[in-house]
Amino acid sequence: MAQPAEKAYYRFVVLFFNCLLTFGSYFCFDIPSVLQDQFQGNLTCPNATVINGTVDCVEGLGMTPQQYNLLYAIYAWTNAIVVILAGFLIDKLGNRFGVFLFSFLCVLGSSLFALGSHFKGSPYLLPLMLTGRLLFGSGNGSLTIVQNRITAFWFKGKELALAFGLTLAFSRLGSVLNFFLTQKFEEKYGMQWTLWGGALLCVLGFTSAVIVSTLDKIGMRQLGLDGAIQEESRKVRIQDVKLLSVRYWLLVLTIMFFYNGIFPFIADASKFIQDKYSYYSQKEAAYIAGAVYDSSLVLSASVGILIDYVGLRGVFALASAVLTLPVFGLLAFTFVPPLVSTIWLGVTYSFAAASMWPSIPLVVPQATLGTAMGLATSVQMIGIGISNLVVGQILGTKSSETKIPLWRWQRMMIFMLANTISCIVTSVLLNVVDHRQGGTLNKTTKKSGQAQRDPDREPLTQAEEEPNEEDGDAVRSRSINS
């Protein structure tokens, strides 16, 4: 009689709770973006006046644009350092170790960040909030690696991109709800309770970690893979990083350059929209900036199904970068309604995420997937952190009480364009190298049946033999450490 873990419904129950791991943390991540005016607002507004229904002074934490962007930069830098070690530790110690540790760090970091807001006007505010973002970054980026490893074990072949797409959709649901609800919540209850509400959502992620860990453990035992997976985890060595292929590193650079144009833009998008298009309120600007995530939420699952069916992951990655180019040009040099650009960016982002990240399990040794994901996330976050700093320098160090000049915003958009062009270059090279090495990333539907029977992966060493069809179960047992 078949065990529950062998049935399709069990995999999707695991996927559901796995998706919830990062729902709350993604909500928390962009709270500063929605409340940018409050973070950079004046400490007091004794002489505030109302002009055309708008208060000319916003009371807030008194951060400069440079300090505000540092909240995002320190998150990215922490991710860049921690996820390398985290990926290796997850490969060695398993998913259950990682899911508990990193979900707890998200709770601790978001709580400390909220606590920092109580020290408004004191020298403790910025250090506390930066420390909170540091701990939060240590947990969230690493938690995503565990999430991806669990997904990559339970879903194979033509279901892989769909599973990754659903995971992204749940994460982006947190981001979307943040852009829709946070401003209203802050107006009614204030910034401090808003930040604590975000921390409470991270507790939901920790609860999901307990459930998904239990399901994963039970499933491993029912499938008879627990012992084999533990044996494989003992063989993982840090030296295996040297065996990662050129194709993997090109894929990592493609991811980094693409995301350099996404997250730093979203962090300042609300302020940009208010400064350039003066007829939008803060709430309307937040909704428009959040359209990037709205599009991603709506499209992620269907785009995942499409890429699972069609294949051509390398081609989709290149097309996503090429089609992103006009977005920043429109924002910089035209007055086309910004909603057009943010929806457009959300569409290309959906295709990029669904084609790039699920490609990593196809080009690395399965036993070192956690390490490979950690390295990819590290490089991505290094790029984003540097981009946040560059954007902060471009926009200036003065308070945001007055509008930032349009020429500064145009320079920022040109910087985003430069990253997108770099992404096009690396994705072209990725497709060339992939074609010379058998075209794993660009297999089409005709080859999908064979791909399911004989999953593509990079050999750990040159001497490792490719598994035949009869070795399918062994391949699955080696695919991920739990």
C-alpha positions as CSV (number, residue, x, y, z in Angstrom):
1,M,0.0,0.0,0.0
2,A,1.3,3.4,-1.0
3,Q,2.5,5.7,1.8
4,P,1.0,9.2,2.0
5,A,4.3,10.8,1.1
6,E,4.2,8.9,-2.2
7,K,1.0,10.6,-3.3
8,A,0.7,13.9,-5.1
9,Y,-1.4,15.6,-2.5
10,Y,1.3,15.2,0.2
11,R,3.8,17.1,-2.0
12,F,1.4,20.0,-2.4
13,V,0.6,20.1,1.4
14,V,4.4,20.4,1.9
15,L,4.5,23.1,-0.7
16,F,1.7,25.1,0.9
17,F,3.4,25.4,4.3
18,N,6.8,25.8,2.5
19,C,5.3,28.8,0.7
20,L,4.2,30.4,4.0
21,L,7.7,30.4,5.3
22,T,8.6,33.7,3.7
23,F,5.1,35.4,3.4
24,G,5.6,37.4,6.6
25,S,9.3,38.2,6.0
26,Y,8.6,39.6,2.5
27,F,5.8,41.7,4.0
28,C,8.3,43.1,6.5
29,F,11.1,43.6,4.0
30,D,9.5,46.5,2.1
31,I,7.7,48.3,5.0
32,P,10.3,51.1,4.8
33,S,9.5,51.6,1.1
34,V,5.8,52.1,1.8
35,L,6.5,54.4,4.8
36,Q,9.5,56.2,3.2
37,D,8.1,59.6,4.0
38,Q,7.7,58.6,7.6
39,F,11.2,57.2,7.9
40,Q,12.7,60.4,6.3
41,G,10.2,62.8,7.8
42,N,10.9,65.5,10.3
43,L,11.2,64.7,14.0
44,T,8.6,67.3,14.7
45,C,6.2,69.5,12.7
46,P,5.3,72.5,14.9
47,N,4.3,74.7,12.1
48,A,2.7,72.3,9.7
49,T,0.1,73.6,7.3
50,V,-2.4,72.0,4.9
51,I,-2.1,72.9,1.3
52,N,-4.8,71.4,-1.1
53,G,-5.6,68.7,1.4
54,T,-1.9,67.7,1.9
55,V,0.2,68.4,4.9
56,D,3.4,70.2,4.0
57,C,5.4,68.5,6.8
58,V,5.5,64.8,7.5
59,E,6.5,63.8,11.0
60,G,8.8,60.8,11.1
61,L,12.1,59.4,12.2
62,G,14.3,62.1,10.6
63,M,16.5,59.8,8.5
64,T,18.4,61.2,5.5
65,P,18.0,59.5,2.1
66,Q,21.5,58.0,2.6
67,Q,20.6,56.6,6.0
68,Y,17.3,55.3,4.6
69,N,19.0,53.4,1.8
70,L,21.5,52.0,4.3
71,L,18.6,50.0,5.8
72,Y,18.4,48.1,2.5
73,A,22.1,48.0,1.9
74,I,22.9,46.4,5.3
75,Y,20.2,43.8,4.6
76,A,21.8,43.0,1.3
77,W,25.4,42.9,2.7
78,T,24.4,40.6,5.6
79,N,22.7,38.3,3.1
80,A,25.8,38.3,1.0
81,I,28.0,37.1,3.9
82,V,25.7,34.8,5.8
83,V,24.0,32.9,2.9
84,I,27.3,31.3,1.8
85,L,27.9,29.7,5.2
86,A,24.1,29.1,5.5
87,G,24.0,27.1,2.3
88,F,26.9,24.9,3.3
89,L,25.5,24.3,6.8
90,I,22.1,23.4,5.3
91,D,23.8,20.9,3.0
92,K,25.7,19.4,6.0
93,L,23.1,19.6,8.7
94,G,19.8,19.5,6.8
95,N,16.7,21.4,6.1
96,R,15.2,21.1,9.6
97,F,18.2,22.8,11.2
98,G,18.0,25.7,8.7
99,V,14.3,26.2,8.7
100,F,14.2,26.7,12.5
101,L,17.3,28.8,12.9
102,F,16.6,31.2,10.0
103,S,12.9,31.7,10.7
104,F,13.8,32.5,14.3
105,L,16.3,35.1,13.1
106,C,13.5,36.8,11.0
107,V,11.4,37.1,14.1
108,L,14.3,38.4,16.2
109,G,15.4,40.9,13.6
110,S,12.0,42.3,12.8
111,S,11.3,42.7,16.5
112,L,14.5,44.6,17.1
113,F,13.7,46.8,14.1
114,A,10.3,47.6,15.5
115,L,11.9,48.3,18.9
116,G,14.2,50.8,17.3
117,S,11.3,53.0,16.3
118,H,10.6,53.7,20.0
119,F,13.9,55.6,20.2
120,K,12.9,58.4,17.9
121,G,15.2,61.4,18.1
122,S,17.8,59.5,20.1
123,P,21.3,58.2,19.1
124,Y,20.1,54.6,19.6
125,L,17.5,54.7,16.8
126,L,19.7,54.0,13.8
127,P,22.0,51.4,15.4
128,L,19.0,49.5,16.7
129,M,17.2,49.5,13.4
130,L,20.3,48.6,11.5
131,T,21.0,45.7,13.8
132,G,17.4,44.6,13.4
133,R,17.8,44.7,9.6
134,L,21.2,42.8,9.9
135,L,19.6,40.0,11.8
136,F,16.5,40.0,9.6
137,G,18.7,39.8,6.5
138,S,20.7,36.9,8.1
139,G,17.4,35.0,8.4
140,N,15.4,35.9,5.4
141,G,17.9,35.2,2.6
142,S,19.0,31.9,4.2
143,L,15.4,30.9,4.8
144,T,14.8,31.3,1.1
145,I,17.6,28.8,0.4
146,V,16.0,26.2,2.7
147,Q,12.7,26.9,1.0
148,N,14.2,26.4,-2.5
149,R,15.9,23.1,-1.4
150,I,12.6,21.7,0.0
151,T,10.9,22.7,-3.2
152,A,13.6,21.2,-5.4
153,F,13.4,17.8,-3.5
154,W,9.6,17.4,-3.6
155,F,9.1,18.6,-7.2
156,K,11.0,17.4,-10.3
157,G,11.0,17.8,-14.0
158,K,8.0,19.5,-15.5
159,E,6.6,20.6,-12.1
160,L,9.8,22.4,-10.9
161,A,9.1,25.9,-12.3
162,L,5.5,25.7,-11.3
163,A,6.5,24.9,-7.7
164,F,9.1,27.7,-7.7
165,G,6.4,30.0,-9.3
166,L,3.9,29.2,-6.5
167,T,6.6,29.8,-3.9
168,L,7.4,33.2,-5.4
169,A,3.7,34.0,-5.7
170,F,3.1,33.5,-1.9
171,S,6.2,35.6,-1.1
172,R,5.0,38.3,-3.4
173,L,1.5,38.2,-1.8
174,G,3.2,39.4,1.3
175,S,4.9,42.2,-0.6
176,V,1.6,43.1,-2.3
177,L,-0.4,43.2,0.9
178,N,2.3,45.4,2.4
179,F,1.9,48.0,-0.4
180,F,-1.9,47.9,-0.1
181,L,-2.4,47.7,3.7
182,T,0.6,49.2,5.5
183,Q,-0.1,52.9,4.7
184,K,-3.7,52.6,5.9
185,F,-2.6,50.7,9.0
186,E,0.1,53.3,9.8
187,E,-2.5,56.2,9.5
188,K,-4.8,54.5,12.0
189,Y,-2.3,52.9,14.5
190,G,1.0,54.7,13.9
191,M,4.4,53.6,12.8
192,Q,5.4,51.6,15.9
193,W,2.4,49.3,15.9
194,T,2.8,48.9,12.1
195,L,6.4,47.6,12.5
196,W,5.3,45.3,15.4
197,G,2.5,44.0,13.1
198,G,5.2,43.0,10.6
199,A,7.2,41.2,13.3
200,L,4.0,39.3,14.2
201,L,3.7,38.1,10.6
202,C,7.3,36.7,10.9
203,V,6.0,34.6,13.8
204,L,3.6,33.0,11.2
205,G,6.7,32.0,9.2
206,F,8.2,30.4,12.3
207,T,5.0,28.4,12.9
208,S,5.0,27.3,9.2
209,A,8.7,26.2,9.8
210,V,7.6,23.9,12.5
211,I,4.9,22.3,10.3
212,V,6.9,22.0,7.1
213,S,9.8,20.5,9.1
214,T,7.5,17.9,10.6
215,L,6.0,17.0,7.2
216,D,9.4,16.9,5.5
217,K,10.8,14.5,8.2
218,I,7.8,12.2,8.0
219,G,7.9,12.2,4.3
220,M,11.6,11.3,4.2
221,R,11.0,8.3,6.5
222,Q,8.0,7.1,4.5
223,L,10.0,7.3,1.3
224,G,13.0,5.5,2.9
225,L,15.4,8.3,2.0
226,D,16.4,9.6,5.4
227,G,19.4,7.4,5.9
228,A,20.7,7.8,2.3
229,I,20.3,11.6,2.5
230,Q,22.2,11.8,5.8
231,E,25.0,9.8,4.3
232,E,25.2,12.1,1.3
233,S,25.3,15.2,3.5
234,R,28.4,13.9,5.3
235,K,30.2,13.8,1.9
236,V,29.6,17.5,1.1
237,R,32.9,19.5,1.3
238,I,33.5,23.2,1.0
239,Q,36.1,22.4,-1.7
240,D,33.2,21.3,-3.9
241,V,32.6,25.0,-4.7
242,K,35.7,24.8,-7.1
243,L,33.8,22.3,-9.2
244,L,30.9,24.6,-10.0
245,S,30.8,25.2,-13.8
246,V,31.2,28.4,-15.8
247,R,27.5,28.0,-16.8
248,Y,26.6,28.3,-13.1
249,W,28.6,31.5,-12.6
250,L,27.2,33.1,-15.7
251,L,23.7,32.3,-14.4
252,V,24.6,33.8,-11.0
253,L,25.8,37.0,-12.7
254,T,22.7,37.2,-14.8
255,I,20.5,37.0,-11.7
256,M,22.6,39.6,-9.9
257,F,22.5,42.2,-12.7
258,F,18.7,41.7,-13.2
259,Y,17.9,42.1,-9.5
260,N,20.2,45.2,-9.3
261,G,17.5,47.0,-11.3
262,I,14.5,45.7,-9.4
263,F,14.9,46.0,-5.6
264,P,16.9,49.2,-5.4
265,F,14.3,50.8,-7.7
266,I,11.3,49.6,-5.6
267,A,13.0,50.9,-2.4
268,D,12.8,54.4,-3.8
269,A,10.0,54.1,-6.2
270,S,7.3,55.7,-4.0
271,K,9.4,58.8,-3.4
272,F,10.4,59.0,-7.1
273,I,6.7,58.9,-8.2
274,Q,5.7,61.7,-5.8
275,D,8.7,63.9,-6.9
276,K,8.3,63.5,-10.6
277,Y,4.5,63.1,-10.9
278,S,3.5,65.7,-8.3
279,Y,-0.2,64.9,-8.6
280,Y,0.1,61.5,-6.8
281,S,-0.3,61.2,-3.0
282,Q,1.9,59.0,-0.9
283,K,-0.7,56.3,-0.8
284,E,-1.2,56.4,-4.5
285,A,2.5,56.3,-5.2
286,A,2.9,53.3,-2.9
287,Y,0.1,51.4,-4.8
288,I,1.8,52.2,-8.2
289,A,5.2,51.1,-6.9
290,G,3.6,47.9,-5.6
291,A,2.3,47.1,-9.0
292,V,5.7,45.4,-9.7
293,Y,4.7,42.8,-7.0
294,D,1.1,42.8,-8.1
295,S,2.1,41.6,-11.6
296,S,4.5,39.1,-10.2
297,L,1.8,37.7,-7.8
298,V,-0.7,37.3,-10.6
299,L,1.7,35.8,-13.2
300,S,4.1,33.7,-11.2
301,A,2.2,30.4,-11.2
302,S,1.1,30.7,-14.9
303,V,4.5,31.7,-16.0
304,G,6.0,28.7,-14.1
305,I,3.6,26.4,-15.9
306,L,4.5,27.9,-19.3
307,I,8.2,27.5,-18.7
308,D,7.8,24.0,-17.4
309,Y,5.9,23.2,-20.6
310,V,8.0,25.1,-23.2
311,G,11.5,24.9,-21.6
312,L,13.9,27.4,-23.1
313,R,14.9,28.8,-19.7
314,G,18.0,30.5,-21.1
315,V,16.0,32.2,-23.9
316,F,13.4,33.4,-21.4
317,A,16.2,34.8,-19.2
318,L,17.6,36.8,-22.1
319,A,14.2,38.0,-23.3
320,S,13.3,39.2,-19.8
321,A,16.5,41.4,-19.7
322,V,16.0,42.8,-23.2
323,L,12.3,43.7,-22.5
324,T,13.2,45.4,-19.2
325,L,15.4,48.0,-21.0
326,P,12.5,50.3,-22.1
327,V,11.1,50.5,-18.5
328,F,13.9,52.7,-17.1
329,G,14.0,54.7,-20.2
330,L,10.3,55.6,-19.9
331,L,10.7,56.4,-16.3
332,A,13.8,58.6,-16.8
333,F,12.9,60.6,-19.9
334,T,9.1,60.6,-20.5
335,F,6.0,61.4,-18.5
336,V,4.2,58.2,-19.5
337,P,2.1,57.2,-16.4
338,P,4.4,55.3,-14.0
339,L,1.8,52.5,-13.6
340,V,2.6,51.4,-17.2
341,S,6.3,51.0,-16.3
342,T,5.8,49.3,-12.9
343,I,3.3,46.7,-14.4
344,W,5.8,46.2,-17.3
345,L,8.6,45.6,-14.9
346,G,6.5,43.2,-12.9
347,V,5.8,41.1,-16.0
348,T,9.5,40.9,-17.0
349,Y,10.4,40.2,-13.3
350,S,8.0,37.2,-13.3
351,F,9.5,35.7,-16.3
352,A,13.1,36.3,-15.0
353,A,12.4,34.8,-11.6
354,A,10.6,31.7,-13.1
355,S,13.4,31.0,-15.6
356,M,16.6,32.0,-13.7
357,W,16.3,30.5,-10.2
358,P,14.8,27.1,-11.2
359,S,17.8,26.8,-13.6
360,I,20.3,26.5,-10.7
361,P,19.3,22.9,-9.8
362,L,19.9,21.9,-13.5
363,V,23.5,23.1,-13.6
364,V,25.0,22.1,-10.2
365,P,25.6,18.9,-8.3
366,Q,22.4,18.1,-6.5
367,A,24.2,17.2,-3.2
368,T,25.6,20.8,-3.1
369,L,22.4,22.6,-4.1
370,G,22.2,24.5,-0.8
371,T,25.8,25.8,-1.2
372,A,25.1,26.8,-4.8
373,M,21.9,28.6,-3.8
374,G,23.8,30.3,-1.0
375,L,26.6,31.5,-3.3
376,A,24.0,32.7,-5.9
377,T,22.1,34.6,-3.2
378,S,25.4,36.0,-1.8
379,V,26.5,37.4,-5.2
380,Q,23.0,38.8,-5.8
381,M,22.9,40.6,-2.4
382,I,26.4,42.0,-2.9
383,G,25.2,43.6,-6.1
384,I,22.0,44.9,-4.6
385,G,23.9,46.3,-1.6
386,I,26.3,48.1,-3.8
387,S,23.4,49.4,-5.9
388,N,21.6,50.7,-2.8
389,L,24.7,52.6,-1.8
390,V,25.1,54.0,-5.3
391,V,21.5,55.1,-5.4
392,G,21.8,56.7,-2.0
393,Q,24.8,58.7,-3.3
394,I,23.1,59.7,-6.5
395,L,20.0,61.0,-4.7
396,G,22.0,62.9,-2.1
397,T,22.4,63.1,1.7
398,K,19.9,65.9,2.5
399,S,16.5,65.4,4.2
400,S,13.6,64.4,1.9
401,E,11.6,67.4,3.1
402,T,11.9,68.9,-0.4
403,K,11.7,67.2,-3.7
404,I,14.8,65.5,-5.1
405,P,15.8,67.2,-8.4
406,L,14.6,65.3,-11.5
407,W,18.2,65.1,-12.9
408,R,19.2,63.0,-9.9
409,W,16.3,60.6,-10.6
410,Q,17.4,60.4,-14.2
411,R,20.9,59.5,-13.2
412,M,19.5,56.7,-11.0
413,M,17.5,55.3,-13.9
414,I,20.6,55.4,-16.1
415,F,22.3,53.4,-13.5
416,M,19.5,50.9,-13.6
417,L,19.8,50.8,-17.4
418,A,23.5,50.0,-17.1
419,N,22.7,47.0,-14.9
420,T,20.1,45.7,-17.3
421,I,22.5,46.0,-20.2
422,S,25.1,44.0,-18.2
423,C,22.4,41.4,-17.6
424,I,21.8,41.1,-21.3
425,V,25.5,40.5,-21.9
426,T,25.8,37.8,-19.3
427,S,22.6,36.1,-20.4
428,V,23.9,36.0,-24.0
429,L,27.1,34.4,-22.8
430,L,25.1,31.9,-20.7
431,N,23.1,30.8,-23.7
432,V,26.3,30.4,-25.8
433,V,28.0,28.3,-23.1
434,D,24.9,26.2,-22.4
435,H,24.5,25.4,-26.2
436,R,28.1,24.2,-26.3
437,Q,27.5,22.0,-23.2
438,G,24.4,20.2,-24.4
439,G,21.7,22.8,-24.1
440,T,20.4,21.7,-20.7
441,L,18.7,25.1,-20.0
442,N,17.1,25.4,-23.4
443,K,15.5,21.9,-23.8
444,T,12.1,22.2,-25.4
445,T,8.9,20.2,-24.7
446,K,10.0,17.4,-27.1
447,K,12.8,16.6,-24.7
448,S,10.8,17.0,-21.5
449,G,9.9,13.3,-21.2
450,Q,13.5,12.3,-21.3
451,A,14.3,15.1,-18.9
452,Q,11.9,13.7,-16.4
453,R,13.3,10.2,-16.6
454,D,16.9,11.4,-16.6
455,P,17.1,14.7,-14.7
456,D,19.8,17.0,-15.9
457,R,22.5,18.0,-13.4
458,E,26.2,18.8,-13.3
459,P,28.4,15.9,-12.3
460,L,30.3,16.5,-9.1
461,T,33.5,15.3,-10.7
462,Q,34.5,14.5,-14.2
463,A,34.6,10.9,-13.3
464,E,31.1,10.7,-12.1
465,E,28.9,8.6,-14.4
466,E,25.6,9.9,-15.7
467,P,22.7,8.0,-14.2
468,N,20.7,5.8,-16.5
469,E,16.9,5.4,-16.4
470,E,17.1,2.6,-13.9
471,D,18.9,4.9,-11.5
472,G,16.0,7.4,-11.2
473,D,15.2,6.5,-7.6
474,A,18.9,6.9,-6.7
475,V,19.0,10.3,-8.3
476,R,16.0,11.4,-6.3
477,S,17.6,10.1,-3.1
478,R,20.7,12.2,-3.8
479,S,18.8,15.3,-4.8
480,I,18.6,17.2,-1.5
481,N,19.7,16.8,2.1
482,S,17.0,17.1,4.7
